[in-house]
Amino acid sequence: MANERTDLMQGTLELLILNTLARESMHGYGIVQRIHEAAEDLLKVEDGSLYPALYRMEERGWIKSEWGVSENNRRAKFYKLTSKGKRKLEAESANWNRISKAITKVLQAT
Amino acid sequence: MKIPLRSNRKKTAFEVEEELRFHIEMLERKYAQQGMSHAQAKAAAWKRFGNLERVKKQCVHISLRNSLLRRVLKTASILIALTGLLIYILSSDYKVARIGTVLIMIAVCGRLLVYVRGLSPNTHNESART
């Protein structure tokens, strides 16, 4: 399975994080697990690479963080989507759909 | 000015490390539940996470760049610059206009200070952005 894993395209990690947080607030570990589960482990995401992306997204105001207690009673930082983040998710999802449709059309035409 | 920035950096670094170590511990726990030995689970967790120090440096840098003090300094420098510019434009008296010039210079220096601190050798330059 490891050999069949695909590298993420630049910028798509943020879209995946926004989409994951659209359902509920989560800590970083939970976000990565949800992405791996949803992608059936086909995407190559180094867990550590998630955090700089989360911090940048918080800086841009797309997500907000607060310390809470995890499922195993440990102090953990939870992230949630802001209204700005929701708008960003809608825009980026629409953009992604347009790009993937266009690429599929090109591939089918050749 | 240096003391709050330093203590803020220390606190931020501590919190970032706590957050990242929580992630690694959760991975260790998951691998141990899958039947790995303690040593195997630990090695697998660290491998899966990647370079902790690099990630930590990036997160601390981004976090400090976004700190309240830094935002206050940025906003204050913009306000001072605008005030200076208004005084400079609206004033007909040479002496008052000079106050405007001084205010603009203070704002530029303040902005440079924030910028330089963001690029100082103590902070990571985010060249390894993901």
gemmi code that builds the backbone of each chain (N, CA, C; Angstrom):
import gemmi

chains = {
    "A": [
        ("MET", (0.821, -1.207, 0.000), (0.000, 0.000, 0.000), (0.855, 1.257, 0.000)),
        ("ALA", (2.016, 1.166, 0.704), (2.854, 2.359, 0.821), (3.329, 2.866, -0.526)),
        ("ASN", (3.616, 1.917, -1.458), (4.106, 2.326, -2.768), (3.022, 2.994, -3.601)),
        ("GLU", (1.752, 2.701, -3.279), (0.655, 3.255, -4.065), (0.181, 4.596, -3.523)),
        ("ARG", (0.798, 5.053, -2.471), (0.388, 6.330, -1.892), (0.784, 7.494, -2.792)),
        ("THR", (-0.088, 8.478, -2.842), (0.141, 9.626, -3.708), (0.490, 10.858, -2.881)),
        ("ASP", (1.471, 11.631, -3.379), (1.808, 12.888, -2.711), (0.662, 13.878, -2.899)),
        ("LEU", (0.452, 14.692, -1.884), (-0.599, 15.714, -1.982), (-0.147, 16.840, -2.896)),
        ("MET", (-1.068, 17.361, -3.711), (-0.735, 18.529, -4.519), (-0.623, 19.733, -3.593)),
        ("GLN", (0.255, 20.660, -3.968), (0.478, 21.827, -3.122), (-0.839, 22.588, -2.895)),
        ("GLY", (-1.082, 22.931, -1.655), (-2.279, 23.710, -1.325), (-3.493, 22.867, -0.973)),
        ("THR", (-3.425, 21.568, -1.310), (-4.611, 20.736, -1.069), (-4.739, 20.327, 0.400)),
        ("LEU", (-3.618, 20.329, 1.126), (-3.696, 19.948, 2.545), (-4.638, 20.900, 3.289)),
        ("GLU", (-4.563, 22.179, 2.966), (-5.430, 23.159, 3.631), (-6.901, 22.881, 3.335)),
        ("LEU", (-7.183, 22.516, 2.097), (-8.563, 22.187, 1.722), (-9.048, 20.971, 2.508)),
        ("LEU", (-8.184, 19.966, 2.631), (-8.559, 18.752, 3.373), (-8.804, 19.071, 4.847)),
        ("ILE", (-7.969, 19.937, 5.414), (-8.137, 20.308, 6.827), (-9.459, 21.067, 7.018)),
        ("LEU", (-9.707, 22.026, 6.138), (-10.951, 22.814, 6.245), (-12.165, 21.897, 6.174)),
        ("ASN", (-12.111, 20.954, 5.236), (-13.234, 20.038, 5.055), (-13.414, 19.126, 6.281)),
        ("THR", (-12.292, 18.700, 6.843), (-12.353, 17.819, 8.025), (-12.941, 18.563, 9.223)),
        ("LEU", (-12.574, 19.834, 9.352), (-13.065, 20.609, 10.503), (-14.492, 21.134, 10.315)),
        ("ALA", (-15.014, 20.963, 9.099), (-16.379, 21.451, 8.842), (-17.398, 20.684, 9.678)),
        ("ARG", (-17.093, 19.427, 10.001), (-18.033, 18.603, 10.768), (-17.975, 18.919, 12.256)),
        ("GLU", (-16.757, 18.983, 12.803), (-16.618, 19.183, 14.259), (-15.211, 19.700, 14.576)),
        ("SER", (-15.044, 20.226, 15.787), (-13.697, 20.659, 16.184), (-12.868, 19.416, 16.541)),
        ("MET", (-11.582, 19.496, 16.239), (-10.706, 18.336, 16.441), (-9.302, 18.784, 16.797)),
        ("HIS", (-8.536, 17.868, 17.422), (-7.105, 18.140, 17.615), (-6.346, 17.642, 16.380)),
        ("GLY", (-5.080, 18.028, 16.299), (-4.286, 17.713, 15.103), (-4.251, 16.235, 14.780)),
        ("TYR", (-4.048, 15.409, 15.804), (-3.991, 13.964, 15.585), (-5.306, 13.462, 14.968)),
        ("GLY", (-6.416, 13.954, 15.503), (-7.731, 13.553, 15.001), (-7.917, 13.946, 13.541)),
        ("ILE", (-7.421, 15.136, 13.194), (-7.552, 15.616, 11.812), (-6.808, 14.675, 10.854)),
        ("VAL", (-5.561, 14.339, 11.212), (-4.761, 13.465, 10.335), (-5.422, 12.089, 10.206)),
        ("GLN", (-5.890, 11.560, 11.334), (-6.530, 10.237, 11.291), (-7.746, 10.271, 10.380)),
        ("ARG", (-8.555, 11.331, 10.496), (-9.769, 11.447, 9.679), (-9.412, 11.531, 8.194)),
        ("ILE", (-8.342, 12.272, 7.881), (-7.922, 12.399, 6.473), (-7.466, 11.034, 5.941)),
        ("HIS", (-6.659, 10.325, 6.747), (-6.178, 9.008, 6.310), (-7.336, 8.029, 6.122)),
        ("GLU", (-8.296, 8.072, 7.051), (-9.450, 7.167, 6.952), (-10.265, 7.474, 5.694)),
        ("ALA", (-10.532, 8.771, 5.493), (-11.362, 9.171, 4.359), (-10.675, 8.840, 3.035)),
        ("ALA", (-9.353, 8.979, 3.011), (-8.610, 8.727, 1.766), (-8.197, 7.262, 1.671)),
        ("GLU", (-8.661, 6.455, 2.604), (-8.324, 5.021, 2.668), (-6.820, 4.809, 2.591)),
        ("ASP", (-6.087, 5.674, 3.264), (-4.629, 5.578, 3.381), (-3.885, 5.680, 2.039)),
        ("LEU", (-4.540, 6.286, 1.052), (-3.902, 6.384, -0.264), (-3.072, 7.657, -0.415)),
        ("LEU", (-3.284, 8.612, 0.483), (-2.526, 9.865, 0.392), (-1.316, 9.826, 1.308)),
        ("LYS", (-0.207, 10.367, 0.807), (1.011, 10.399, 1.600), (1.045, 11.729, 2.368)),
        ("VAL", (0.653, 11.697, 3.623), (0.685, 12.917, 4.436), (1.570, 12.658, 5.649)),
        ("GLU", (2.715, 13.348, 5.720), (3.576, 13.229, 6.898), (2.862, 13.968, 8.031)),
        ("ASP", (2.620, 13.285, 9.129), (1.794, 13.880, 10.191), (2.272, 15.271, 10.622)),
        ("GLY", (3.592, 15.413, 10.754), (4.145, 16.685, 11.233), (3.834, 17.853, 10.315)),
        ("SER", (3.686, 17.577, 9.017), (3.464, 18.666, 8.050), (2.109, 19.344, 8.269)),
        ("LEU", (1.247, 18.686, 9.017), (-0.074, 19.253, 9.288), (0.020, 20.534, 10.124)),
        ("TYR", (0.942, 20.545, 11.077), (0.935, 21.622, 12.075), (1.303, 23.006, 11.519)),
        ("PRO", (2.373, 23.126, 10.711), (2.614, 24.460, 10.142), (1.414, 24.944, 9.332)),
        ("ALA", (0.750, 24.001, 8.652), (-0.450, 24.375, 7.880), (-1.549, 24.870, 8.825)),
        ("LEU", (-1.731, 24.175, 9.946), (-2.753, 24.602, 10.917), (-2.440, 25.993, 11.470)),
        ("TYR", (-1.164, 26.243, 11.786), (-0.780, 27.544, 12.352), (-0.964, 28.668, 11.333)),
        ("ARG", (-0.638, 28.364, 10.071), (-0.827, 29.385, 9.028), (-2.316, 29.678, 8.835)),
        ("MET", (-3.111, 28.614, 8.889), (-4.553, 28.802, 8.699), (-5.158, 29.598, 9.848)),
        ("GLU", (-4.628, 29.390, 11.029), (-5.118, 30.164, 12.177), (-4.711, 31.633, 12.034)),
        ("GLU", (-3.491, 31.835, 11.537), (-3.001, 33.199, 11.304), (-3.902, 33.935, 10.308)),
        ("ARG", (-4.387, 33.198, 9.317), (-5.250, 33.803, 8.288), (-6.694, 33.941, 8.746)),
        ("GLY", (-6.987, 33.388, 9.911), (-8.332, 33.528, 10.472), (-9.333, 32.506, 9.971)),
        ("TRP", (-8.837, 31.434, 9.324), (-9.756, 30.411, 8.802), (-10.168, 29.441, 9.909)),
        ("ILE", (-9.290, 29.240, 10.870), (-9.601, 28.349, 11.992), (-9.223, 29.027, 13.305)),
        ("LYS", (-9.761, 28.489, 14.402), (-9.476, 29.022, 15.731), (-9.079, 27.859, 16.621)),
        ("SER", (-8.168, 28.098, 17.552), (-7.767, 26.976, 18.413), (-8.045, 27.294, 19.873)),
        ("GLU", (-8.281, 26.231, 20.639), (-8.360, 26.395, 22.091), (-7.976, 25.079, 22.756)),
        ("TRP", (-7.374, 25.209, 23.931), (-6.947, 24.008, 24.650), (-8.155, 23.361, 25.304)),
        ("GLY", (-8.179, 22.037, 25.233), (-9.258, 21.287, 25.851), (-8.737, 19.951, 26.364)),
        ("VAL", (-9.641, 19.045, 26.620), (-9.242, 17.725, 27.125), (-9.588, 16.677, 26.080)),
        ("SER", (-8.615, 15.826, 25.771), (-8.811, 14.815, 24.733), (-9.628, 13.634, 25.256)),
        ("GLU", (-9.899, 12.697, 24.354), (-10.688, 11.505, 24.697), (-9.997, 10.645, 25.763)),
        ("ASN", (-8.661, 10.778, 25.868), (-7.961, 10.013, 26.906), (-7.496, 10.931, 28.060)),
        ("ASN", (-8.272, 11.989, 28.278), (-8.034, 12.920, 29.401), (-6.682, 13.611, 29.380)),
        ("ARG", (-6.170, 13.864, 28.186), (-4.917, 14.614, 28.065), (-5.243, 16.014, 27.571)),
        ("ARG", (-4.409, 16.977, 27.986), (-4.594, 18.344, 27.499), (-4.232, 18.358, 26.013)),
        ("ALA", (-5.123, 18.860, 25.201), (-4.865, 18.886, 23.751), (-5.443, 20.162, 23.152)),
        ("LYS", (-4.870, 20.559, 22.044), (-5.327, 21.786, 21.382), (-6.338, 21.413, 20.300)),
        ("PHE", (-7.517, 21.987, 20.403), (-8.584, 21.690, 19.449), (-8.752, 22.854, 18.466)),
        ("TYR", (-9.001, 22.484, 17.224), (-9.196, 23.499, 16.183), (-10.635, 23.461, 15.689)),
        ("LYS", (-11.164, 24.653, 15.407), (-12.494, 24.696, 14.799), (-12.541, 25.735, 13.685)),
        ("LEU", (-13.467, 25.523, 12.783), (-13.604, 26.402, 11.620), (-14.257, 27.728, 12.015)),
        ("THR", (-13.786, 28.819, 11.469), (-14.427, 30.120, 11.692), (-15.371, 30.387, 10.506)),
        ("SER", (-16.130, 31.461, 10.581), (-17.018, 31.765, 9.449), (-16.188, 32.118, 8.202)),
        ("LYS", (-15.038, 32.735, 8.437), (-14.145, 33.039, 7.313), (-13.643, 31.730, 6.689)),
        ("GLY", (-13.349, 30.750, 7.556), (-12.892, 29.440, 7.102), (-13.966, 28.717, 6.304)),
        ("LYS", (-15.225, 28.880, 6.740), (-16.332, 28.234, 6.010), (-16.439, 28.802, 4.598)),
        ("ARG", (-16.306, 30.125, 4.509), (-16.364, 30.755, 3.178), (-15.184, 30.290, 2.309)),
        ("LYS", (-14.030, 30.158, 2.945), (-12.829, 29.707, 2.230), (-13.032, 28.275, 1.729)),
        ("LEU", (-13.613, 27.444, 2.576), (-13.868, 26.050, 2.202), (-14.802, 25.982, 0.991)),
        ("GLU", (-15.858, 26.775, 1.013), (-16.795, 26.778, -0.119), (-16.091, 27.201, -1.410)),
        ("ALA", (-15.295, 28.267, -1.290), (-14.602, 28.785, -2.478), (-13.580, 27.767, -2.987)),
        ("GLU", (-12.810, 27.179, -2.080), (-11.762, 26.245, -2.484), (-12.350, 24.944, -3.026)),
        ("SER", (-13.467, 24.499, -2.450), (-14.111, 23.278, -2.949), (-14.596, 23.500, -4.382)),
        ("ALA", (-15.222, 24.651, -4.609), (-15.709, 24.964, -5.949), (-14.545, 25.042, -6.936)),
        ("ASN", (-13.458, 25.650, -6.492), (-12.268, 25.781, -7.332), (-11.695, 24.404, -7.666)),
        ("TRP", (-11.612, 23.563, -6.637), (-11.081, 22.206, -6.831), (-11.947, 21.421, -7.823)),
        ("ASN", (-13.255, 21.544, -7.701), (-14.160, 20.840, -8.625), (-13.944, 21.303, -10.064)),
        ("ARG", (-13.782, 22.615, -10.213), (-13.542, 23.154, -11.569), (-12.246, 22.591, -12.144)),
        ("ILE", (-11.171, 22.606, -11.326), (-9.867, 22.145, -11.806), (-9.917, 20.659, -12.158)),
        ("SER", (-10.505, 19.859, -11.259), (-10.517, 18.410, -11.516), (-11.353, 18.074, -12.746)),
        ("LYS", (-12.468, 18.814, -12.942), (-13.285, 18.588, -14.137), (-12.485, 18.915, -15.402)),
        ("ALA", (-11.775, 20.047, -15.337), (-10.998, 20.488, -16.498), (-9.892, 19.478, -16.823)),
        ("ILE", (-9.199, 19.006, -15.787), (-8.111, 18.051, -16.023), (-8.666, 16.733, -16.571)),
        ("THR", (-9.779, 16.296, -16.029), (-10.399, 15.054, -16.513), (-10.778, 15.193, -17.990)),
        ("LYS", (-11.331, 16.342, -18.345), (-11.715, 16.568, -19.748), (-10.493, 16.501, -20.656)),
        ("VAL", (-9.393, 17.136, -20.221), (-8.171, 17.140, -21.035), (-7.648, 15.715, -21.191)),
        ("LEU", (-7.635, 14.966, -20.091), (-7.118, 13.597, -20.141), (-7.979, 12.704, -21.033)),
        ("GLN", (-9.282, 12.935, -21.007), (-10.181, 12.115, -21.838), (-10.076, 12.491, -23.313)),
        ("ALA", (-9.724, 13.737, -23.569), (-9.646, 14.210, -24.954), (-8.394, 13.696, -25.651)),
        ("THR", (-7.332, 13.394, -24.880), (-6.074, 12.989, -25.541), (-5.896, 11.475, -25.556)),
    ],
    "B": [
        ("MET", (10.923, 45.957, 25.983), (10.273, 45.290, 24.864), (10.774, 43.857, 24.688)),
        ("LYS", (12.072, 43.637, 24.998), (12.644, 42.320, 24.755), (12.076, 41.262, 25.697)),
        ("ILE", (11.813, 41.671, 26.961), (11.410, 40.673, 27.957), (10.063, 40.022, 27.606)),
        ("PRO", (8.996, 40.835, 27.309), (7.750, 40.167, 26.936), (7.871, 39.307, 25.695)),
        ("LEU", (8.684, 39.755, 24.712), (8.846, 38.971, 23.499), (9.518, 37.640, 23.812)),
        ("ARG", (10.563, 37.687, 24.695), (11.286, 36.464, 25.066), (10.376, 35.491, 25.790)),
        ("SER", (9.643, 36.010, 26.828), (8.815, 35.109, 27.621), (7.680, 34.552, 26.773)),
        ("ASN", (7.205, 35.369, 25.835), (6.169, 34.923, 24.928), (6.692, 33.788, 24.051)),
        ("ARG", (7.940, 33.934, 23.585), (8.563, 32.903, 22.750), (8.683, 31.592, 23.511)),
        ("LYS", (9.104, 31.701, 24.789), (9.298, 30.511, 25.620), (7.963, 29.784, 25.819)),
        ("LYS", (6.939, 30.571, 26.139), (5.606, 30.004, 26.385), (5.067, 29.355, 25.102)),
        ("THR", (5.254, 30.056, 23.983), (4.777, 29.528, 22.704), (5.482, 28.221, 22.368)),
        ("ALA", (6.828, 28.213, 22.537), (7.613, 27.008, 22.229), (7.161, 25.838, 23.100)),
        ("PHE", (6.873, 26.131, 24.362), (6.435, 25.094, 25.291), (5.094, 24.503, 24.847)),
        ("GLU", (4.176, 25.391, 24.477), (2.834, 24.930, 24.076), (2.869, 24.158, 22.755)),
        ("VAL", (3.719, 24.627, 21.831), (3.831, 23.927, 20.543), (4.375, 22.518, 20.786)),
        ("GLU", (5.420, 22.440, 21.624), (6.017, 21.127, 21.912), (4.987, 20.198, 22.568)),
        ("GLU", (4.203, 20.741, 23.488), (3.176, 19.933, 24.165), (2.180, 19.374, 23.140)),
        ("GLU", (1.796, 20.229, 22.210), (0.831, 19.811, 21.192), (1.419, 18.716, 20.288)),
        ("LEU", (2.676, 18.906, 19.867), (3.297, 17.940, 18.956), (3.575, 16.611, 19.656)),
        ("ARG", (4.001, 16.697, 20.921), (4.281, 15.459, 21.666), (3.000, 14.670, 21.935)),
        ("PHE", (1.906, 15.377, 22.098), (0.610, 14.704, 22.264), (0.313, 13.851, 21.021)),
        ("HIS", (0.580, 14.436, 19.865), (0.338, 13.727, 18.603), (1.203, 12.459, 18.527)),
        ("ILE", (2.484, 12.597, 18.870), (3.397, 11.449, 18.802), (2.964, 10.365, 19.803)),
        ("GLU", (2.549, 10.793, 20.980), (2.104, 9.820, 21.987), (0.839, 9.081, 21.526)),
        ("MET", (-0.050, 9.792, 20.847), (-1.263, 9.149, 20.333), (-0.898, 8.118, 19.258)),
        ("LEU", (0.093, 8.462, 18.430), (0.544, 7.510, 17.407), (1.148, 6.267, 18.067)),
        ("GLU", (1.982, 6.492, 19.090), (2.609, 5.379, 19.823), (1.528, 4.457, 20.388)),
        ("ARG", (0.522, 5.073, 20.983), (-0.577, 4.322, 21.581), (-1.299, 3.476, 20.516)),
        ("LYS", (-1.519, 4.098, 19.342), (-2.221, 3.393, 18.263), (-1.410, 2.181, 17.791)),
        ("TYR", (-0.098, 2.399, 17.600), (0.743, 1.296, 17.123), (0.858, 0.194, 18.173)),
        ("ALA", (0.911, 0.590, 19.448), (0.989, -0.410, 20.524), (-0.300, -1.248, 20.546)),
        ("GLN", (-1.438, -0.580, 20.310), (-2.716, -1.303, 20.275), (-2.795, -2.266, 19.090)),
        ("GLN", (-2.010, -1.941, 18.047), (-1.988, -2.824, 16.867), (-1.056, -4.016, 17.073)),
        ("GLY", (-0.413, -4.073, 18.232), (0.415, -5.233, 18.565), (1.920, -5.019, 18.527)),
        ("MET", (2.350, -3.805, 18.255), (3.797, -3.549, 18.226), (4.344, -3.492, 19.642)),
        ("SER", (5.634, -3.790, 19.768), (6.286, -3.642, 21.073), (6.428, -2.150, 21.361)),
        ("HIS", (6.753, -1.806, 22.608), (6.888, -0.398, 22.985), (7.924, 0.311, 22.104)),
        ("ALA", (9.076, -0.355, 21.908), (10.160, 0.257, 21.116), (9.746, 0.414, 19.663)),
        ("GLN", (9.082, -0.607, 19.129), (8.645, -0.552, 17.720), (7.610, 0.561, 17.519)),
        ("ALA", (6.684, 0.638, 18.476), (5.625, 1.653, 18.383), (6.227, 3.054, 18.428)),
        ("LYS", (7.206, 3.224, 19.293), (7.855, 4.533, 19.432), (8.575, 4.910, 18.127)),
        ("ALA", (9.321, 3.941, 17.596), (10.074, 4.207, 16.351), (9.113, 4.514, 15.205)),
        ("ALA", (8.042, 3.751, 15.114), (7.076, 3.956, 14.025), (6.392, 5.321, 14.152)),
        ("ALA", (6.091, 5.711, 15.394), (5.428, 7.003, 15.622), (6.321, 8.166, 15.207)),
        ("TRP", (7.585, 8.094, 15.586), (8.517, 9.177, 15.238), (8.728, 9.249, 13.730)),
        ("LYS", (8.777, 8.057, 13.099), (8.971, 8.020, 11.643), (7.757, 8.647, 10.946)),
        ("ARG", (6.597, 8.285, 11.420), (5.361, 8.781, 10.802), (5.211, 10.303, 10.988)),
        ("PHE", (5.655, 10.796, 12.146), (5.479, 12.220, 12.432), (6.427, 13.082, 11.599)),
        ("GLY", (7.656, 12.620, 11.411), (8.647, 13.434, 10.703), (9.546, 14.166, 11.686)),
        ("ASN", (10.176, 15.221, 11.237), (11.183, 15.934, 12.031), (10.518, 16.882, 13.046)),
        ("LEU", (10.517, 16.478, 14.291), (9.834, 17.261, 15.344), (10.413, 18.668, 15.483)),
        ("GLU", (11.743, 18.758, 15.504), (12.374, 20.071, 15.721), (12.057, 21.047, 14.592)),
        ("ARG", (12.068, 20.530, 13.357), (11.774, 21.409, 12.214), (10.323, 21.907, 12.292)),
        ("VAL", (9.425, 20.984, 12.578), (8.007, 21.348, 12.668), (7.796, 22.349, 13.804)),
        ("LYS", (8.464, 22.084, 14.928), (8.319, 22.966, 16.092), (8.793, 24.391, 15.751)),
        ("LYS", (9.951, 24.488, 15.103), (10.485, 25.810, 14.744), (9.520, 26.559, 13.835)),
        ("GLN", (8.977, 25.843, 12.860), (8.043, 26.486, 11.925), (6.807, 26.999, 12.662)),
        ("CYS", (6.283, 26.159, 13.542), (5.048, 26.531, 14.261), (5.297, 27.719, 15.198)),
        ("VAL", (6.428, 27.705, 15.905), (6.735, 28.811, 16.829), (6.872, 30.107, 16.036)),
        ("HIS", (7.557, 30.019, 14.906), (7.745, 31.210, 14.083), (6.410, 31.791, 13.617)),
        ("ILE", (5.550, 30.930, 13.112), (4.245, 31.395, 12.608), (3.419, 31.966, 13.758)),
        ("SER", (3.479, 31.253, 14.899), (2.695, 31.667, 16.052), (3.131, 33.043, 16.573)),
        ("LEU", (4.448, 33.256, 16.633), (4.952, 34.550, 17.128), (4.650, 35.671, 16.153)),
        ("ARG", (4.704, 35.305, 14.860), (4.399, 36.295, 13.818), (2.968, 36.790, 13.990)),
        ("ASN", (2.167, 35.921, 14.561), (0.747, 36.204, 14.718), (0.411, 36.688, 16.136)),
        ("SER", (1.456, 36.917, 16.967), (1.194, 37.227, 18.375), (0.525, 38.593, 18.543)),
        ("LEU", (-0.144, 38.755, 19.668), (-0.901, 39.979, 19.949), (0.014, 41.206, 19.930)),
        ("LEU", (1.172, 41.073, 20.580), (2.108, 42.192, 20.666), (2.535, 42.658, 19.269)),
        ("ARG", (2.827, 41.664, 18.421), (3.251, 41.980, 17.059), (2.128, 42.680, 16.288)),
        ("ARG", (0.901, 42.189, 16.463), (-0.233, 42.806, 15.766), (-0.474, 44.230, 16.264)),
        ("VAL", (-0.306, 44.411, 17.588), (-0.489, 45.750, 18.163), (0.563, 46.705, 17.589)),
        ("LEU", (1.818, 46.222, 17.517), (2.894, 47.060, 16.975), (2.625, 47.431, 15.514)),
        ("LYS", (2.145, 46.444, 14.763), (1.855, 46.705, 13.339), (0.754, 47.751, 13.201)),
        ("THR", (-0.335, 47.542, 13.960), (-1.467, 48.475, 13.878), (-1.051, 49.865, 14.333)),
        ("ALA", (-0.287, 49.912, 15.446), (0.147, 51.210, 15.974), (1.013, 51.940, 14.954)),
        ("SER", (1.909, 51.208, 14.285), (2.790, 51.876, 13.325), (1.990, 52.420, 12.145)),
        ("ILE", (0.943, 51.682, 11.741), (0.103, 52.177, 10.636), (-0.640, 53.445, 11.061)),
        ("LEU", (-1.192, 53.428, 12.292), (-1.944, 54.591, 12.787), (-1.038, 55.818, 12.920)),
        ("ILE", (0.175, 55.582, 13.475), (1.117, 56.704, 13.643), (1.500, 57.270, 12.272)),
        ("ALA", (1.738, 56.363, 11.303), (2.115, 56.814, 9.955), (0.999, 57.645, 9.326)),
        ("LEU", (-0.238, 57.169, 9.480), (-1.368, 57.901, 8.902), (-1.537, 59.274, 9.545)),
        ("THR", (-1.390, 59.288, 10.897), (-1.494, 60.559, 11.615), (-0.411, 61.529, 11.129)),
        ("GLY", (0.799, 61.003, 11.026), (1.922, 61.822, 10.558), (1.677, 62.363, 9.171)),
        ("LEU", (1.148, 61.495, 8.313), (0.885, 61.895, 6.929), (-0.168, 63.003, 6.872)),
        ("LEU", (-1.228, 62.838, 7.673), (-2.295, 63.853, 7.716), (-1.745, 65.193, 8.188)),
        ("ILE", (-0.954, 65.132, 9.276), (-0.372, 66.377, 9.809), (0.504, 67.032, 8.743)),
        ("TYR", (1.294, 66.204, 8.074), (2.225, 66.711, 7.060), (1.468, 67.372, 5.899)),
        ("ILE", (0.386, 66.747, 5.479), (-0.373, 67.262, 4.325), (-1.191, 68.513, 4.703)),
        ("LEU", (-1.870, 68.417, 5.857), (-2.821, 69.484, 6.218), (-2.171, 70.721, 6.835)),
        ("SER", (-0.988, 70.527, 7.382), (-0.388, 71.653, 8.100), (0.298, 72.647, 7.152)),
        ("SER", (0.056, 73.910, 7.422), (0.709, 74.940, 6.596), (1.967, 75.452, 7.300)),
        ("ASP", (2.021, 75.207, 8.599), (3.177, 75.642, 9.379), (4.321, 74.636, 9.219)),
        ("TYR", (5.483, 75.105, 8.904), (6.647, 74.247, 8.666), (6.994, 73.409, 9.890)),
        ("LYS", (6.913, 74.060, 11.078), (7.279, 73.354, 12.308), (6.311, 72.198, 12.599)),
        ("VAL", (5.030, 72.436, 12.392), (4.033, 71.377, 12.630), (4.208, 70.255, 11.599)),
        ("ALA", (4.494, 70.652, 10.358), (4.717, 69.652, 9.296), (5.889, 68.741, 9.651)),
        ("ARG", (6.872, 69.306, 10.333), (8.036, 68.493, 10.732), (7.633, 67.422, 11.747)),
        ("ILE", (6.647, 67.757, 12.600), (6.147, 66.752, 13.565), (5.576, 65.565, 12.787)),
        ("GLY", (4.856, 65.882, 11.701), (4.303, 64.831, 10.835), (5.410, 63.943, 10.283)),
        ("THR", (6.487, 64.577, 9.816), (7.619, 63.814, 9.267), (8.217, 62.897, 10.334)),
        ("VAL", (8.368, 63.455, 11.542), (8.942, 62.657, 12.646), (8.045, 61.451, 12.950)),
        ("LEU", (6.724, 61.689, 12.973), (5.787, 60.585, 13.239), (5.900, 59.496, 12.166)),
        ("ILE", (6.013, 59.916, 10.913), (6.155, 58.931, 9.813), (7.437, 58.123, 10.008)),
        ("MET", (8.524, 58.807, 10.400), (9.800, 58.111, 10.615), (9.701, 57.120, 11.774)),
        ("ILE", (9.007, 57.529, 12.834), (8.821, 56.616, 13.986), (8.056, 55.365, 13.535)),
        ("ALA", (7.014, 55.595, 12.732), (6.198, 54.464, 12.259), (7.022, 53.526, 11.392)),
        ("VAL", (7.832, 54.099, 10.512), (8.668, 53.264, 9.633), (9.655, 52.457, 10.474)),
        ("CYS", (10.261, 53.103, 11.478), (11.218, 52.395, 12.357), (10.516, 51.263, 13.110)),
        ("GLY", (9.324, 51.541, 13.599), (8.554, 50.522, 14.322), (8.229, 49.336, 13.431)),
        ("ARG", (7.841, 49.639, 12.202), (7.505, 48.588, 11.234), (8.742, 47.761, 10.904)),
        ("LEU", (9.879, 48.453, 10.749), (11.136, 47.752, 10.471), (11.528, 46.838, 11.624)),
        ("LEU", (11.288, 47.333, 12.856), (11.616, 46.541, 14.048), (10.824, 45.227, 14.049)),
        ("VAL", (9.540, 45.326, 13.764), (8.688, 44.126, 13.709), (9.183, 43.196, 12.608)),
        ("TYR", (9.528, 43.778, 11.456), (9.976, 42.991, 10.309), (11.299, 42.292, 10.617)),
        ("VAL", (12.254, 43.046, 11.174), (13.571, 42.489, 11.484), (13.452, 41.377, 12.521)),
        ("ARG", (12.636, 41.576, 13.529), (12.463, 40.531, 14.552), (11.877, 39.258, 13.949)),
        ("GLY", (11.050, 39.440, 12.951), (10.465, 38.276, 12.276), (11.469, 37.503, 11.462)),
        ("LEU", (12.566, 38.167, 11.087), (13.582, 37.511, 10.268), (14.883, 37.276, 11.017)),
        ("SER", (14.880, 37.511, 12.345), (16.121, 37.372, 13.100), (16.582, 35.916, 13.105)),
        ("PRO", (17.896, 35.653, 13.332), (18.402, 34.291, 13.277), (17.716, 33.356, 14.271)),
        ("ASN", (17.114, 33.906, 15.319), (16.446, 33.057, 16.307), (15.157, 32.448, 15.774)),
        ("THR", (14.640, 33.067, 14.737), (13.374, 32.564, 14.206), (13.616, 31.813, 12.922)),
        ("HIS", (12.706, 30.915, 12.623), (12.846, 30.083, 11.431), (12.315, 30.852, 10.236)),
        ("ASN", (12.986, 30.718, 9.088), (12.574, 31.537, 7.939), (11.556, 30.846, 7.042)),
        ("GLU", (11.038, 29.728, 7.512), (9.937, 29.076, 6.780), (10.322, 28.664, 5.384)),
        ("SER", (11.615, 28.450, 5.144), (12.005, 28.046, 3.802), (11.491, 26.637, 3.491)),
        ("ALA", (11.251, 25.899, 4.573), (10.795, 24.523, 4.366), (9.275, 24.422, 4.478)),
        ("ARG", (8.593, 25.456, 4.039), (7.127, 25.437, 4.122), (6.574, 24.265, 3.350)),
        ("THR", (5.539, 23.692, 3.893), (4.969, 22.531, 3.199), (3.961, 22.992, 2.179)),
    ],
}
model = gemmi.Model(1)
for chain_id, residues in chains.items():
    chain = gemmi.Chain(chain_id)
    for i, (resn, *xyz) in enumerate(residues, 1):
        res = gemmi.Residue()
        res.name, res.seqid = resn, gemmi.SeqId(i, " ")
        for name, pos in zip(("N", "CA", "C"), xyz):
            atom = gemmi.Atom()
            atom.name, atom.element = name, gemmi.Element(name[0])
            atom.pos, atom.b_iso = gemmi.Position(*pos), 0.0
            res.add_atom(atom)
        chain.add_residue(res)
    model.add_chain(chain)
structure = gemmi.Structure()
structure.add_model(model)
structure.setup_entities()
